[in-house]
């Protein structure tokens, strides 16, 4: 699809196709399930904390935070002009689109 070409392809020969494609817009796959996933993660963290499994609770909370950043990237990608699943680029794109500097 056009989004994958624009975000992952590189021109090896001839003229680049990407400038002739419509603006890349990822499908909001993660965003659609975000609320339910975070509610499920919250319940899991609470249950694991009661059981005394703080390491497992931290792992679930970490997963939820990563998930939220990647979902935010889906929303920011079109305005940012790039897409990544790596966490730091997700944070930078969200900050840039919201107009707040990364790291503040």
C-alpha angles and dihedrals in degrees: 000000000000094000094056092047092050095045103036111020128095126199110244100172138007126001120343115255096202097080089056094053126090115262110289114252119176118219110256094241099145096038092060092060097034099103095048092044093051092048090051091047091049091053091047093050091050092049093047091048090054089051091051094245097136093158092055091044090052091050091053091047090049090051090051092051092050090047092052092051092050091047089051089052090057088058096042100042098087094051093039094050096226141068134212138160091209110109101231094052088047090054092047093049093049091047092048094050092046090048096241122120116250114256098028 
